[in-house]
Amino acid sequence: MALRFPQLGVLVDGASVYAGAWLGAANKTPLGTLEGAQASLGEPTRHRRVGAATLATAATAPLLGPLGMVVGLSKKSKSIAFVVTGDGHVHERKLDGNMAMRQAQSEVVRFNAMAARAAPPPSAAPPAAPAPPDPAVQEQIDELRATVDKLRAQLGDQAQPGTDTGD
């Protein structure tokens, strides 16, 4: 099942990511694999729509007075959506307007969740072999082993003469 992300400008079909897939299968351009892919948004830029304020003042001044100008001075945001596929291809799409940016934010979260599910689980690396001990430490360990062996031998010799055979 293909899943479209219109604000990102991509379509995910199986394990592949495509661009330009809005007009049908013949027009989709392969971008790369979903595994390892990531989507993000660039920093938004905001600007005031002065032309709209001028038009609003001329058209609505008799009805709304100065309120029409305030409505016309609203801010408009622009940004760019990026999709980077697992094999390194970058796809960009311009976003124009607050609604497009809100929709793109939602699509980024959904796309990244799909890409995370497509990634294989991290493999457990075998435990690293212990590092060889410091030579001075190894010498102390050898001395302790020799002392333990001597004590075992002494205890073994003392136990033999006093053993009870039961006769």
C-alpha positions as CSV (number, residue, x, y, z in Angstrom):
1,M,0.0,0.0,0.0
2,A,1.4,3.4,-1.0
3,L,1.3,6.2,1.5
4,R,1.4,9.8,0.3
5,F,3.0,12.7,2.0
6,P,1.8,15.7,-0.1
7,Q,3.5,18.5,1.9
8,L,6.9,16.6,1.8
9,G,6.3,15.8,-1.9
10,V,7.0,12.1,-1.6
11,L,5.2,8.8,-1.7
12,V,6.3,5.7,0.2
13,D,5.5,2.4,-1.5
14,G,6.8,-0.7,0.3
15,A,10.5,-0.1,1.2
16,S,11.0,2.7,-1.5
17,V,10.5,6.5,-1.5
18,Y,9.4,8.3,-4.6
19,A,9.0,11.9,-5.7
20,G,6.4,13.4,-8.1
21,A,4.0,10.5,-7.6
22,W,0.8,12.6,-7.6
23,L,-0.1,12.0,-11.3
24,G,0.2,8.2,-11.3
25,A,2.7,5.4,-11.4
26,A,4.3,6.6,-14.7
27,N,5.4,9.9,-13.2
28,K,7.0,8.8,-9.9
29,T,10.7,9.2,-9.6
30,P,12.5,6.8,-7.3
31,L,14.5,8.7,-4.6
32,G,15.8,5.7,-2.6
33,T,15.1,3.4,0.3
34,L,12.9,4.0,3.3
35,E,15.4,2.3,5.6
36,G,17.5,5.0,7.1
37,A,15.5,7.8,5.6
38,Q,14.7,11.0,7.5
39,A,12.4,14.0,7.0
40,S,12.8,17.5,8.5
41,L,11.7,21.1,8.0
42,G,14.0,24.1,7.5
43,E,13.8,27.2,9.7
44,P,10.6,29.1,8.8
45,T,10.8,32.7,7.6
46,R,7.9,35.1,8.3
47,H,7.0,38.2,6.5
48,R,4.1,40.6,6.7
49,R,1.6,40.8,3.8
50,V,1.7,44.6,3.2
51,G,-0.1,44.3,-0.1
52,A,-3.0,42.6,1.6
53,A,-3.1,45.4,4.2
54,T,-3.4,48.0,1.4
55,L,-6.1,46.1,-0.4
56,A,-8.0,45.5,2.9
57,T,-7.8,49.2,3.8
58,A,-9.2,50.3,0.4
59,A,-11.9,47.6,0.2
60,T,-13.0,47.4,3.8
61,A,-12.3,50.9,5.3
62,P,-15.9,52.0,5.0
63,L,-17.1,48.8,6.8
64,L,-14.4,47.8,9.3
65,G,-12.3,50.9,9.7
66,P,-8.8,50.3,11.0
67,L,-9.6,46.7,11.9
68,G,-9.4,45.8,8.2
69,M,-5.8,47.0,8.1
70,V,-4.9,44.9,11.2
71,V,-6.3,41.8,9.5
72,G,-4.3,42.5,6.3
73,L,-1.0,42.8,8.3
74,S,-1.0,39.1,9.3
75,K,2.2,37.1,9.0
76,K,2.8,34.5,6.4
77,S,5.4,31.7,6.9
78,K,7.6,30.0,4.4
79,S,10.0,27.1,4.8
80,I,11.4,24.0,3.0
81,A,10.7,20.4,3.7
82,F,13.6,18.0,3.3
83,V,13.6,14.2,2.8
84,V,16.9,12.4,2.9
85,T,16.7,8.7,1.8
86,G,18.7,5.9,3.3
87,D,21.1,5.9,0.3
88,G,21.7,9.7,0.5
89,H,19.3,11.3,-2.1
90,V,17.9,14.6,-0.9
91,H,14.5,15.9,-1.9
92,E,13.3,19.4,-1.2
93,R,9.9,21.0,-1.4
94,K,9.0,24.6,-0.7
95,L,6.2,25.2,1.8
96,D,4.2,28.4,1.6
97,G,1.8,29.4,4.3
98,N,1.1,28.5,7.9
99,M,-1.4,25.7,7.0
100,A,1.2,24.0,4.7
101,M,3.8,24.1,7.5
102,R,1.5,22.6,10.1
103,Q,0.6,19.8,7.8
104,A,4.2,19.2,6.9
105,Q,5.1,19.0,10.6
106,S,2.6,16.2,11.0
107,E,3.9,14.4,7.9
108,V,7.5,14.7,9.1
109,V,6.6,12.8,12.3
110,R,4.7,10.1,10.4
111,F,7.4,9.7,7.8
112,N,10.2,9.4,10.4
113,A,8.1,6.9,12.4
114,M,7.7,4.8,9.2
115,A,11.5,5.0,8.5
116,A,12.3,3.9,12.0
117,R,10.0,0.9,11.7
118,A,11.7,0.0,8.4
119,A,15.2,0.0,10.0
120,P,16.5,-3.4,11.2
121,P,16.8,-3.8,14.9
122,P,20.2,-3.0,16.3
123,S,22.3,-6.2,16.5
124,A,23.8,-7.1,19.8
125,A,27.5,-7.0,19.5
126,P,29.4,-9.8,21.1
127,P,30.9,-8.9,24.5
128,A,34.4,-7.6,24.2
129,A,37.2,-9.9,25.4
130,P,38.6,-8.8,28.7
131,A,41.7,-6.8,28.5
132,P,44.8,-8.6,29.8
133,P,45.7,-7.6,33.3
134,D,48.6,-5.3,34.1
135,P,51.8,-7.3,34.5
136,A,52.3,-6.2,38.1
137,V,48.7,-7.3,38.9
138,Q,49.3,-10.6,37.0
139,E,52.4,-11.2,39.1
140,Q,50.4,-10.7,42.4
141,I,47.7,-13.1,41.1
142,D,50.3,-15.8,40.3
143,E,51.8,-15.3,43.8
144,L,48.4,-15.7,45.5
145,R,47.7,-18.9,43.4
146,A,51.1,-20.3,44.5
147,T,50.3,-19.5,48.2
148,V,46.9,-21.2,47.9
149,D,48.5,-24.3,46.3
150,K,51.0,-24.5,49.2
151,L,48.3,-24.2,51.8
152,R,46.2,-26.9,50.1
153,A,49.2,-29.2,50.0
154,Q,49.9,-28.6,53.7
155,L,46.3,-29.2,54.7
156,G,46.3,-32.3,52.6
157,D,49.4,-33.7,54.3
158,Q,48.0,-33.0,57.8
159,A,44.7,-34.7,57.0
160,Q,46.4,-38.0,55.8
161,P,48.1,-39.1,59.1
162,G,44.9,-38.6,61.2
163,T,42.5,-40.2,58.9
164,D,40.3,-42.8,60.5
165,T,39.8,-46.0,58.5
166,G,37.1,-47.3,60.8
167,D,39.1,-50.6,61.9
